[in-house]
Amino acid sequence: MIKDFARVLRDKLRTDMNNYADDMAGGSCRTFEEYQKLCGVIQGLATAERHLLDLLKNMEDADE
């Protein structure tokens, strides 16, 4: 159950990161400030994904 939740959340985080990166690559940032903001959003999503993966690994290690 937890693993299913984590998988769905990770997929959503990854989709959002990819969409923001695609937006940046497509030239959607009109100013450097907009570019910086999107970089921060992507970094935050990547950090959230890393924390999620770390928690899952800790849970799996505890089960062993």
All heavy atoms as TSV, in Angstrom:
chain	resi	resn	atom	element	x	y	z
A	1	MET	N	N	0.828	-1.196	0.000
A	1	MET	CA	C	0.000	0.000	0.000
A	1	MET	C	C	0.876	1.266	0.000
A	1	MET	O	O	0.679	2.147	-0.805
A	1	MET	CB	C	-0.922	-0.030	1.225
A	1	MET	CG	C	-1.811	1.144	1.309
A	1	MET	SD	S	-3.355	0.756	0.550
A	1	MET	CE	C	-4.368	1.971	1.257
A	2	ILE	N	N	1.841	1.325	0.918
A	2	ILE	CA	C	2.737	2.477	0.991
A	2	ILE	C	C	3.568	2.569	-0.281
A	2	ILE	O	O	3.791	3.662	-0.805
A	2	ILE	CB	C	3.661	2.373	2.238
A	2	ILE	CG1	C	2.872	2.457	3.520
A	2	ILE	CG2	C	4.746	3.423	2.207
A	2	ILE	CD1	C	2.288	3.816	3.820
A	3	LYS	N	N	4.006	1.429	-0.776
A	3	LYS	CA	C	4.823	1.430	-1.988
A	3	LYS	C	C	4.027	1.936	-3.184
A	3	LYS	O	O	4.578	2.623	-4.043
A	3	LYS	CB	C	5.384	0.035	-2.266
A	3	LYS	CG	C	6.451	-0.364	-1.285
A	3	LYS	CD	C	7.017	-1.721	-1.611
A	3	LYS	CE	C	8.046	-2.122	-0.581
A	3	LYS	NZ	N	8.634	-3.423	-0.864
A	4	ASP	N	N	2.747	1.613	-3.245
A	4	ASP	CA	C	1.899	2.115	-4.332
A	4	ASP	C	C	1.755	3.637	-4.236
A	4	ASP	O	O	1.849	4.337	-5.244
A	4	ASP	CB	C	0.509	1.469	-4.293
A	4	ASP	CG	C	0.531	0.001	-4.660
A	4	ASP	OD1	O	1.466	-0.428	-5.371
A	4	ASP	OD2	O	-0.384	-0.721	-4.229
A	5	PHE	N	N	1.535	4.125	-3.026
A	5	PHE	CA	C	1.433	5.572	-2.810
A	5	PHE	C	C	2.734	6.255	-3.230
A	5	PHE	O	O	2.716	7.261	-3.941
A	5	PHE	CB	C	1.130	5.862	-1.335
A	5	PHE	CG	C	1.233	7.321	-0.990
A	5	PHE	CD1	C	0.206	8.189	-1.307
A	5	PHE	CD2	C	2.362	7.817	-0.351
A	5	PHE	CE1	C	0.303	9.537	-0.998
A	5	PHE	CE2	C	2.471	9.159	-0.035
A	5	PHE	CZ	C	1.433	10.024	-0.357
A	6	ALA	N	N	3.858	5.690	-2.798
A	6	ALA	CA	C	5.161	6.271	-3.120
A	6	ALA	C	C	5.409	6.248	-4.622
A	6	ALA	O	O	5.951	7.203	-5.178
A	6	ALA	CB	C	6.261	5.523	-2.377
A	7	ARG	N	N	5.022	5.181	-5.285
A	7	ARG	CA	C	5.213	5.083	-6.737
A	7	ARG	C	C	4.401	6.153	-7.453
A	7	ARG	O	O	4.915	6.837	-8.354
A	7	ARG	CB	C	4.823	3.696	-7.244
A	7	ARG	CG	C	5.011	3.526	-8.744
A	7	ARG	CD	C	4.494	2.196	-9.253
A	7	ARG	NE	N	3.139	1.880	-8.808
A	7	ARG	CZ	C	2.029	2.390	-9.345
A	7	ARG	NH1	N	2.104	3.245	-10.343
A	7	ARG	NH2	N	0.840	2.042	-8.889
A	8	VAL	N	N	3.157	6.330	-7.056
A	8	VAL	CA	C	2.294	7.338	-7.682
A	8	VAL	C	C	2.850	8.738	-7.424
A	8	VAL	O	O	2.913	9.572	-8.340
A	8	VAL	CB	C	0.838	7.212	-7.168
A	8	VAL	CG1	C	-0.008	8.396	-7.613
A	8	VAL	CG2	C	0.218	5.906	-7.649
A	9	LEU	N	N	3.283	8.990	-6.196
A	9	LEU	CA	C	3.845	10.304	-5.869
A	9	LEU	C	C	5.129	10.551	-6.648
A	9	LEU	O	O	5.329	11.634	-7.200
A	9	LEU	CB	C	4.096	10.414	-4.370
A	9	LEU	CG	C	4.682	11.737	-3.881
A	9	LEU	CD1	C	3.794	12.916	-4.276
A	9	LEU	CD2	C	4.885	11.691	-2.371
A	10	ARG	N	N	5.994	9.529	-6.736
A	10	ARG	CA	C	7.241	9.697	-7.484
A	10	ARG	C	C	6.948	9.971	-8.961
A	10	ARG	O	O	7.590	10.824	-9.580
A	10	ARG	CB	C	8.117	8.456	-7.357
A	10	ARG	CG	C	9.412	8.643	-8.115
A	10	ARG	CD	C	10.373	7.509	-7.881
A	10	ARG	NE	N	11.630	7.836	-8.536
A	10	ARG	CZ	C	12.192	7.082	-9.463
A	10	ARG	NH1	N	11.644	5.951	-9.826
A	10	ARG	NH2	N	13.325	7.442	-10.019
A	11	ASP	N	N	5.990	9.261	-9.522
A	11	ASP	CA	C	5.625	9.494	-10.920
A	11	ASP	C	C	5.146	10.927	-11.126
A	11	ASP	O	O	5.487	11.570	-12.119
A	11	ASP	CB	C	4.548	8.510	-11.377
A	11	ASP	CG	C	5.051	7.086	-11.535
A	11	ASP	OD1	O	6.287	6.874	-11.539
A	11	ASP	OD2	O	4.202	6.177	-11.649
A	12	LYS	N	N	4.369	11.437	-10.178
A	12	LYS	CA	C	3.860	12.813	-10.280
A	12	LYS	C	C	5.003	13.819	-10.164
A	12	LYS	O	O	5.082	14.779	-10.939
A	12	LYS	CB	C	2.803	13.056	-9.197
A	12	LYS	CG	C	2.230	14.454	-9.192
A	12	LYS	CD	C	1.506	14.788	-10.469
A	12	LYS	CE	C	0.898	16.176	-10.362
A	12	LYS	NZ	N	0.741	16.804	-11.664
A	13	LEU	N	N	5.909	13.595	-9.224
A	13	LEU	CA	C	7.058	14.492	-9.076
A	13	LEU	C	C	7.903	14.494	-10.342
A	13	LEU	O	O	8.316	15.549	-10.836
A	13	LEU	CB	C	7.927	14.060	-7.882
A	13	LEU	CG	C	7.320	14.244	-6.497
A	13	LEU	CD1	C	8.182	13.542	-5.453
A	13	LEU	CD2	C	7.140	15.706	-6.154
A	14	ARG	N	N	8.150	13.314	-10.886
A	14	ARG	CA	C	8.974	13.187	-12.096
A	14	ARG	C	C	8.281	13.860	-13.287
A	14	ARG	O	O	8.922	14.558	-14.070
A	14	ARG	CB	C	9.239	11.711	-12.364
A	14	ARG	CG	C	10.044	11.400	-13.577
A	14	ARG	CD	C	11.392	12.023	-13.614
A	14	ARG	NE	N	12.217	11.669	-12.480
A	14	ARG	CZ	C	13.474	12.061	-12.330
A	14	ARG	NH1	N	14.058	12.795	-13.250
A	14	ARG	NH2	N	14.151	11.742	-11.265
A	15	THR	N	N	6.978	13.678	-13.411
A	15	THR	CA	C	6.224	14.309	-14.497
A	15	THR	C	C	6.312	15.831	-14.397
A	15	THR	O	O	6.560	16.516	-15.395
A	15	THR	CB	C	4.753	13.859	-14.471
A	15	THR	OG1	O	4.696	12.454	-14.706
A	15	THR	CG2	C	3.924	14.573	-15.527
A	16	ASP	N	N	6.126	16.348	-13.194
A	16	ASP	CA	C	6.218	17.798	-13.001
A	16	ASP	C	C	7.615	18.309	-13.340
A	16	ASP	O	O	7.760	19.332	-14.016
A	16	ASP	CB	C	5.843	18.183	-11.573
A	16	ASP	CG	C	4.349	18.080	-11.309
A	16	ASP	OD1	O	3.575	17.890	-12.270
A	16	ASP	OD2	O	3.957	18.193	-10.129
A	17	MET	N	N	8.651	17.600	-12.869
A	17	MET	CA	C	10.022	18.022	-13.173
A	17	MET	C	C	10.257	18.042	-14.678
A	17	MET	O	O	10.833	18.995	-15.214
A	17	MET	CB	C	11.041	17.086	-12.517
A	17	MET	CG	C	11.288	17.374	-11.073
A	17	MET	SD	S	12.710	16.465	-10.422
A	17	MET	CE	C	12.066	14.815	-10.315
A	18	ASN	N	N	9.821	17.003	-15.355
A	18	ASN	CA	C	10.006	16.935	-16.806
A	18	ASN	C	C	9.243	18.045	-17.526
A	18	ASN	O	O	9.760	18.643	-18.476
A	18	ASN	CB	C	9.590	15.568	-17.342
A	18	ASN	CG	C	10.556	14.473	-16.950
A	18	ASN	OD1	O	11.722	14.718	-16.663
A	18	ASN	ND2	N	10.071	13.252	-16.916
A	19	ASN	N	N	8.030	18.314	-17.083
A	19	ASN	CA	C	7.237	19.375	-17.713
A	19	ASN	C	C	7.890	20.740	-17.534
A	19	ASN	O	O	7.946	21.537	-18.481
A	19	ASN	CB	C	5.816	19.387	-17.165
A	19	ASN	CG	C	4.987	18.230	-17.666
A	19	ASN	OD1	O	5.306	17.599	-18.682
A	19	ASN	ND2	N	3.926	17.902	-16.947
A	20	TYR	N	N	8.392	21.010	-16.325
A	20	TYR	CA	C	9.070	22.292	-16.095
A	20	TYR	C	C	10.347	22.390	-16.923
A	20	TYR	O	O	10.656	23.445	-17.490
A	20	TYR	CB	C	9.378	22.497	-14.614
A	20	TYR	CG	C	8.166	22.886	-13.799
A	20	TYR	CD1	C	7.751	22.115	-12.720
A	20	TYR	CD2	C	7.438	24.031	-14.096
A	20	TYR	CE1	C	6.640	22.463	-11.962
A	20	TYR	CE2	C	6.329	24.384	-13.349
A	20	TYR	CZ	C	5.936	23.602	-12.290
A	20	TYR	OH	O	4.837	23.949	-11.551
A	21	ALA	N	N	11.095	21.295	-17.000
A	21	ALA	CA	C	12.323	21.305	-17.805
A	21	ALA	C	C	11.994	21.514	-19.283
A	21	ALA	O	O	12.694	22.252	-19.989
A	21	ALA	CB	C	13.089	20.007	-17.612
A	22	ASP	N	N	10.926	20.882	-19.749
A	22	ASP	CA	C	10.494	21.079	-21.136
A	22	ASP	C	C	10.093	22.527	-21.384
A	22	ASP	O	O	10.410	23.099	-22.431
A	22	ASP	CB	C	9.327	20.152	-21.487
A	22	ASP	CG	C	9.732	18.693	-21.608
A	22	ASP	OD1	O	10.955	18.408	-21.676
A	22	ASP	OD2	O	8.829	17.833	-21.615
A	23	ASP	N	N	9.386	23.119	-20.424
A	23	ASP	CA	C	9.007	24.531	-20.543
A	23	ASP	C	C	10.240	25.415	-20.668
A	23	ASP	O	O	10.303	26.307	-21.514
A	23	ASP	CB	C	8.180	24.982	-19.332
A	23	ASP	CG	C	6.778	24.405	-19.324
A	23	ASP	OD1	O	6.349	23.851	-20.360
A	23	ASP	OD2	O	6.116	24.502	-18.270
A	24	MET	N	N	11.233	25.145	-19.822
A	24	MET	CA	C	12.463	25.940	-19.861
A	24	MET	C	C	13.170	25.767	-21.203
A	24	MET	O	O	13.620	26.741	-21.796
A	24	MET	CB	C	13.398	25.536	-18.720
A	24	MET	CG	C	12.925	25.992	-17.358
A	24	MET	SD	S	13.921	25.333	-16.009
A	24	MET	CE	C	15.491	26.102	-16.333
A	25	ALA	N	N	13.267	24.538	-21.649
A	25	ALA	CA	C	13.947	24.259	-22.916
A	25	ALA	C	C	13.195	24.875	-24.084
A	25	ALA	O	O	13.801	25.250	-25.095
A	25	ALA	CB	C	14.084	22.757	-23.124
A	26	GLY	N	N	11.885	25.013	-23.946
A	26	GLY	CA	C	11.068	25.585	-25.001
A	26	GLY	C	C	11.051	27.098	-25.007
A	26	GLY	O	O	10.364	27.719	-25.829
A	27	GLY	N	N	11.767	27.713	-24.080
A	27	GLY	CA	C	11.855	29.164	-24.077
A	27	GLY	C	C	10.726	29.882	-23.379
A	27	GLY	O	O	10.452	31.043	-23.671
A	28	SER	N	N	10.066	29.205	-22.446
A	28	SER	CA	C	8.929	29.851	-21.782
A	28	SER	C	C	9.351	30.936	-20.795
A	28	SER	O	O	8.528	31.767	-20.415
A	28	SER	CB	C	8.075	28.806	-21.062
A	28	SER	OG	O	8.748	28.304	-19.925
A	29	CYS	N	N	10.592	30.927	-20.382
A	29	CYS	CA	C	11.074	31.952	-19.434
A	29	CYS	C	C	11.404	33.231	-20.199
A	29	CYS	O	O	12.289	33.246	-21.045
A	29	CYS	CB	C	12.310	31.447	-18.690
A	29	CYS	SG	S	12.007	29.970	-17.714
A	30	ARG	N	N	10.686	34.282	-19.864
A	30	ARG	CA	C	10.914	35.557	-20.554
A	30	ARG	C	C	12.000	36.387	-19.887
A	30	ARG	O	O	12.561	37.272	-20.518
A	30	ARG	CB	C	9.599	36.338	-20.616
A	30	ARG	CG	C	8.545	35.662	-21.507
A	30	ARG	CD	C	7.272	36.484	-21.573
A	30	ARG	NE	N	6.701	36.742	-20.259
A	30	ARG	CZ	C	5.777	35.985	-19.670
A	30	ARG	NH1	N	5.324	34.916	-20.274
A	30	ARG	NH2	N	5.317	36.293	-18.479
A	31	THR	N	N	12.252	36.096	-18.613
A	31	THR	CA	C	13.274	36.850	-17.884
A	31	THR	C	C	14.174	35.873	-17.135
A	31	THR	O	O	13.832	34.700	-16.937
A	31	THR	CB	C	12.639	37.812	-16.859
A	31	THR	OG1	O	11.980	37.030	-15.842
A	31	THR	CG2	C	11.662	38.776	-17.513
A	32	PHE	N	N	15.317	36.391	-16.701
A	32	PHE	CA	C	16.230	35.570	-15.909
A	32	PHE	C	C	15.586	35.177	-14.579
A	32	PHE	O	O	15.804	34.075	-14.074
A	32	PHE	CB	C	17.544	36.318	-15.672
A	32	PHE	CG	C	18.561	35.497	-14.942
A	32	PHE	CD1	C	19.125	34.372	-15.533
A	32	PHE	CD2	C	18.963	35.847	-13.657
A	32	PHE	CE1	C	20.065	33.603	-14.860
A	32	PHE	CE2	C	19.904	35.082	-12.984
A	32	PHE	CZ	C	20.455	33.960	-13.589
A	33	GLU	N	N	14.757	36.053	-14.022
A	33	GLU	CA	C	14.068	35.755	-12.769
A	33	GLU	C	C	13.117	34.575	-12.936
A	33	GLU	O	O	13.024	33.711	-12.055
A	33	GLU	CB	C	13.307	36.986	-12.250
A	33	GLU	CG	C	14.200	38.082	-11.704
A	33	GLU	CD	C	14.873	38.918	-12.799
A	33	GLU	OE1	O	14.396	38.933	-13.954
A	33	GLU	OE2	O	15.911	39.545	-12.492
A	34	GLU	N	N	12.407	34.527	-14.064
A	34	GLU	CA	C	11.520	33.386	-14.326
A	34	GLU	C	C	12.328	32.096	-14.465
A	34	GLU	O	O	11.920	31.042	-13.976
A	34	GLU	CB	C	10.690	33.620	-15.589
A	34	GLU	CG	C	9.608	34.666	-15.423
A	34	GLU	CD	C	8.831	34.921	-16.714
A	34	GLU	OE1	O	9.106	34.264	-17.737
A	34	GLU	OE2	O	7.945	35.783	-16.685
A	35	TYR	N	N	13.470	32.201	-15.120
A	35	TYR	CA	C	14.359	31.049	-15.272
A	35	TYR	C	C	14.840	30.567	-13.898
A	35	TYR	O	O	14.807	29.372	-13.607
A	35	TYR	CB	C	15.550	31.420	-16.153
A	35	TYR	CG	C	16.610	30.362	-16.236
A	35	TYR	CD1	C	16.467	29.272	-17.090
A	35	TYR	CD2	C	17.765	30.446	-15.453
A	35	TYR	CE1	C	17.436	28.293	-17.161
A	35	TYR	CE2	C	18.739	29.475	-15.519
A	35	TYR	CZ	C	18.574	28.394	-16.368
A	35	TYR	OH	O	19.536	27.426	-16.423
A	36	GLN	N	N	15.273	31.497	-13.056
A	36	GLN	CA	C	15.732	31.139	-11.720
A	36	GLN	C	C	14.624	30.478	-10.908
A	36	GLN	O	O	14.867	29.508	-10.185
A	36	GLN	CB	C	16.229	32.368	-10.963
A	36	GLN	CG	C	17.580	32.851	-11.402
A	36	GLN	CD	C	18.028	34.063	-10.601
A	36	GLN	OE1	O	17.296	35.048	-10.499
A	36	GLN	NE2	N	19.211	33.966	-10.037
A	37	LYS	N	N	13.419	31.002	-11.034
A	37	LYS	CA	C	12.293	30.440	-10.292
A	37	LYS	C	C	12.046	28.998	-10.725
A	37	LYS	O	O	11.865	28.112	-9.878
A	37	LYS	CB	C	11.038	31.279	-10.501
A	37	LYS	CG	C	9.852	30.757	-9.733
A	37	LYS	CD	C	8.618	31.606	-9.927
A	37	LYS	CE	C	7.449	30.988	-9.182
A	37	LYS	NZ	N	6.220	31.739	-9.387
A	38	LEU	N	N	12.024	28.742	-12.023
A	38	LEU	CA	C	11.796	27.380	-12.491
A	38	LEU	C	C	12.928	26.445	-12.072
A	38	LEU	O	O	12.687	25.282	-11.739
A	38	LEU	CB	C	11.607	27.339	-14.010
A	38	LEU	CG	C	10.229	27.699	-14.530
A	38	LEU	CD1	C	10.154	27.508	-16.046
A	38	LEU	CD2	C	9.147	26.869	-13.854
A	39	CYS	N	N	14.147	26.956	-12.066
A	39	CYS	CA	C	15.276	26.146	-11.583
A	39	CYS	C	C	15.039	25.749	-10.128
A	39	CYS	O	O	15.276	24.597	-9.744
A	39	CYS	CB	C	16.589	26.906	-11.701
A	39	CYS	SG	S	17.214	27.040	-13.382
A	40	GLY	N	N	14.574	26.684	-9.324
A	40	GLY	CA	C	14.289	26.403	-7.919
A	40	GLY	C	C	13.160	25.402	-7.743
A	40	GLY	O	O	13.225	24.525	-6.870
A	41	VAL	N	N	12.129	25.518	-8.563
A	41	VAL	CA	C	11.014	24.576	-8.502
A	41	VAL	C	C	11.498	23.168	-8.841
A	41	VAL	O	O	11.192	22.204	-8.134
A	41	VAL	CB	C	9.869	25.013	-9.453
A	41	VAL	CG1	C	8.824	23.921	-9.581
A	41	VAL	CG2	C	9.231	26.307	-8.968
A	42	ILE	N	N	12.275	23.057	-9.898
A	42	ILE	CA	C	12.798	21.748	-10.306
A	42	ILE	C	C	13.702	21.181	-9.214
A	42	ILE	O	O	13.627	19.994	-8.882
A	42	ILE	CB	C	13.534	21.851	-11.655
A	42	ILE	CG1	C	12.530	22.158	-12.766
A	42	ILE	CG2	C	14.306	20.566	-11.959
A	42	ILE	CD1	C	13.164	22.555	-14.090
A	43	GLN	N	N	14.541	22.021	-8.638
A	43	GLN	CA	C	15.423	21.566	-7.562
A	43	GLN	C	C	14.604	21.075	-6.364
A	43	GLN	O	O	14.922	20.045	-5.761
A	43	GLN	CB	C	16.355	22.691	-7.139
A	43	GLN	CG	C	17.356	22.280	-6.083
A	43	GLN	CD	C	18.291	23.415	-5.706
A	43	GLN	OE1	O	18.045	24.577	-6.021
A	43	GLN	NE2	N	19.377	23.073	-5.045
A	44	GLY	N	N	13.559	21.797	-6.022
A	44	GLY	CA	C	12.697	21.385	-4.913
A	44	GLY	C	C	12.005	20.057	-5.176
A	44	GLY	O	O	11.922	19.201	-4.289
A	45	LEU	N	N	11.518	19.884	-6.397
A	45	LEU	CA	C	10.883	18.615	-6.749
A	45	LEU	C	C	11.886	17.465	-6.710
A	45	LEU	O	O	11.562	16.366	-6.239
A	45	LEU	CB	C	10.237	18.712	-8.140
A	45	LEU	CG	C	9.016	19.621	-8.238
A	45	LEU	CD1	C	8.647	19.857	-9.695
A	45	LEU	CD2	C	7.837	19.025	-7.475
A	46	ALA	N	N	13.097	17.716	-7.185
A	46	ALA	CA	C	14.135	16.683	-7.155
A	46	ALA	C	C	14.501	16.315	-5.718
A	46	ALA	O	O	14.714	15.139	-5.402
A	46	ALA	CB	C	15.370	17.156	-7.923
A	47	THR	N	N	14.552	17.314	-4.845
A	47	THR	CA	C	14.838	17.052	-3.431
A	47	THR	C	C	13.723	16.232	-2.804
A	47	THR	O	O	13.982	15.269	-2.067
A	47	THR	CB	C	15.027	18.376	-2.661
A	47	THR	OG1	O	16.124	19.088	-3.242
A	47	THR	CG2	C	15.294	18.138	-1.191
A	48	ALA	N	N	12.480	16.577	-3.103
A	48	ALA	CA	C	11.342	15.812	-2.582
A	48	ALA	C	C	11.395	14.364	-3.070
A	48	ALA	O	O	11.149	13.429	-2.292
A	48	ALA	CB	C	10.028	16.472	-3.006
A	49	GLU	N	N	11.730	14.173	-4.336
A	49	GLU	CA	C	11.833	12.822	-4.878
A	49	GLU	C	C	12.941	12.040	-4.164
A	49	GLU	O	O	12.768	10.876	-3.817
A	49	GLU	CB	C	12.112	12.862	-6.383
A	49	GLU	CG	C	12.224	11.481	-6.990
A	49	GLU	CD	C	12.649	11.508	-8.444
A	49	GLU	OE1	O	13.481	12.362	-8.820
A	49	GLU	OE2	O	12.164	10.653	-9.201
A	50	ARG	N	N	14.084	12.687	-3.931
A	50	ARG	CA	C	15.201	12.024	-3.241
A	50	ARG	C	C	14.797	11.610	-1.830
A	50	ARG	O	O	15.100	10.513	-1.375
A	50	ARG	CB	C	16.406	12.973	-3.187
A	50	ARG	CG	C	17.633	12.400	-2.544
A	50	ARG	CD	C	18.345	11.419	-3.467
A	50	ARG	NE	N	18.045	10.067	-3.044
A	50	ARG	CZ	C	17.995	9.012	-3.838
A	50	ARG	NH1	N	18.224	9.108	-5.112
A	50	ARG	NH2	N	17.711	7.818	-3.377
A	51	HIS	N	N	14.096	12.495	-1.111
A	51	HIS	CA	C	13.631	12.159	0.239
A	51	HIS	C	C	12.670	10.976	0.202
A	51	HIS	O	O	12.738	10.088	1.063
A	51	HIS	CB	C	12.961	13.359	0.905
A	51	HIS	CG	C	13.890	14.450	1.302
A	51	HIS	ND1	N	15.088	14.244	1.960
A	51	HIS	CD2	C	13.804	15.792	1.138
A	51	HIS	CE1	C	15.683	15.395	2.184
A	51	HIS	NE2	N	14.932	16.349	1.683
A	52	LEU	N	N	11.784	10.975	-0.756
A	52	LEU	CA	C	10.827	9.880	-0.898
A	52	LEU	C	C	11.552	8.559	-1.150
A	52	LEU	O	O	11.257	7.541	-0.511
A	52	LEU	CB	C	9.847	10.177	-2.045
A	52	LEU	CG	C	8.816	9.108	-2.355
A	52	LEU	CD1	C	7.871	8.908	-1.182
A	52	LEU	CD2	C	8.052	9.468	-3.614
A	53	LEU	N	N	12.523	8.573	-2.054
A	53	LEU	CA	C	13.274	7.350	-2.343
A	53	LEU	C	C	14.080	6.889	-1.135
A	53	LEU	O	O	14.170	5.682	-0.862
A	53	LEU	CB	C	14.188	7.573	-3.553
A	53	LEU	CG	C	13.471	7.801	-4.881
A	53	LEU	CD1	C	14.481	8.153	-5.969
A	53	LEU	CD2	C	12.647	6.586	-5.274
A	54	ASP	N	N	14.642	7.829	-0.389
A	54	ASP	CA	C	15.387	7.481	0.822
A	54	ASP	C	C	14.474	6.845	1.867
A	54	ASP	O	O	14.840	5.855	2.519
A	54	ASP	CB	C	16.080	8.708	1.418
A	54	ASP	CG	C	17.250	9.204	0.584
A	54	ASP	OD1	O	17.729	8.453	-0.308
A	54	ASP	OD2	O	17.681	10.356	0.813
A	55	LEU	N	N	13.278	7.406	2.041
A	55	LEU	CA	C	12.325	6.833	2.988
A	55	LEU	C	C	11.918	5.426	2.586
A	55	LEU	O	O	11.829	4.530	3.431
A	55	LEU	CB	C	11.088	7.731	3.101
A	55	LEU	CG	C	11.262	9.035	3.859
A	55	LEU	CD1	C	10.021	9.916	3.689
A	55	LEU	CD2	C	11.521	8.764	5.331
A	56	LEU	N	N	11.673	5.215	1.306
A	56	LEU	CA	C	11.321	3.876	0.830
A	56	LEU	C	C	12.443	2.880	1.088
A	56	LEU	O	O	12.200	1.752	1.522
A	56	LEU	CB	C	10.996	3.908	-0.664
A	56	LEU	CG	C	9.612	4.382	-1.041
A	56	LEU	CD1	C	9.481	4.485	-2.554
A	56	LEU	CD2	C	8.567	3.431	-0.498
A	57	LYS	N	N	13.673	3.296	0.831
A	57	LYS	CA	C	14.812	2.413	1.066
A	57	LYS	C	C	14.938	2.085	2.541
A	57	LYS	O	O	15.163	0.939	2.902
A	57	LYS	CB	C	16.098	3.049	0.555
A	57	LYS	CG	C	17.310	2.155	0.783
A	57	LYS	CD	C	18.450	2.498	-0.102
A	57	LYS	CE	C	19.675	1.654	0.109
A	57	LYS	NZ	N	19.555	0.381	0.749
A	58	ASN	N	N	14.756	3.073	3.398
A	58	ASN	CA	C	14.819	2.829	4.838
A	58	ASN	C	C	13.744	1.855	5.279
A	58	ASN	O	O	13.987	0.992	6.130
A	58	ASN	CB	C	14.693	4.141	5.620
A	58	ASN	CG	C	15.924	5.017	5.465
A	58	ASN	OD1	O	16.996	4.555	5.112
A	58	ASN	ND2	N	15.760	6.304	5.739
A	59	MET	N	N	12.543	1.971	4.715
A	59	MET	CA	C	11.456	1.049	5.044
A	59	MET	C	C	11.789	-0.363	4.574
A	59	MET	O	O	11.547	-1.334	5.301
A	59	MET	CB	C	10.141	1.525	4.415
A	59	MET	CG	C	9.570	2.747	5.074
A	59	MET	SD	S	8.081	3.356	4.250
A	59	MET	CE	C	7.022	1.938	4.339
A	60	GLU	N	N	12.342	-0.472	3.374
A	60	GLU	CA	C	12.707	-1.790	2.854
A	60	GLU	C	C	13.819	-2.414	3.693
A	60	GLU	O	O	13.775	-3.612	3.994
A	60	GLU	CB	C	13.157	-1.683	1.390
A	60	GLU	CG	C	12.023	-1.401	0.446
A	60	GLU	CD	C	12.496	-1.124	-0.974
A	60	GLU	OE1	O	13.714	-1.178	-1.237
A	60	GLU	OE2	O	11.630	-0.859	-1.830
A	61	ASP	N	N	14.801	-1.617	4.089
A	61	ASP	CA	C	15.887	-2.118	4.923
A	61	ASP	C	C	15.367	-2.579	6.292
A	61	ASP	O	O	15.853	-3.560	6.841
A	61	ASP	CB	C	16.969	-1.055	5.115
A	61	ASP	CG	C	17.746	-0.782	3.826
A	61	ASP	OD1	O	17.612	-1.559	2.866
A	61	ASP	OD2	O	18.467	0.244	3.790
A	62	ALA	N	N	14.382	-1.873	6.826
A	62	ALA	CA	C	13.809	-2.228	8.125
A	62	ALA	C	C	13.023	-3.535	8.043
A	62	ALA	O	O	12.937	-4.279	9.026
A	62	ALA	CB	C	12.925	-1.104	8.634
A	63	ASP	N	N	12.450	-3.826	6.873
A	63	ASP	CA	C	11.675	-5.052	6.674
A	63	ASP	C	C	12.556	-6.285	6.599
A	63	ASP	O	O	12.111	-7.391	6.824
A	63	ASP	CB	C	10.807	-4.957	5.424
A	63	ASP	CG	C	9.632	-4.027	5.587
A	63	ASP	OD1	O	9.291	-3.693	6.747
A	63	ASP	OD2	O	9.048	-3.621	4.567
A	64	GLU	N	N	13.822	-6.096	6.254
A	64	GLU	CA	C	14.731	-7.240	6.081
A	64	GLU	C	C	15.267	-7.769	7.370
A	64	GLU	O	O	15.189	-7.571	8.403
A	64	GLU	CB	C	15.910	-6.864	5.185
A	64	GLU	CG	C	15.462	-6.556	3.791
A	64	GLU	CD	C	16.624	-6.078	2.895
A	64	GLU	OE1	O	17.760	-5.955	3.380
A	64	GLU	OE2	O	16.374	-5.832	1.725
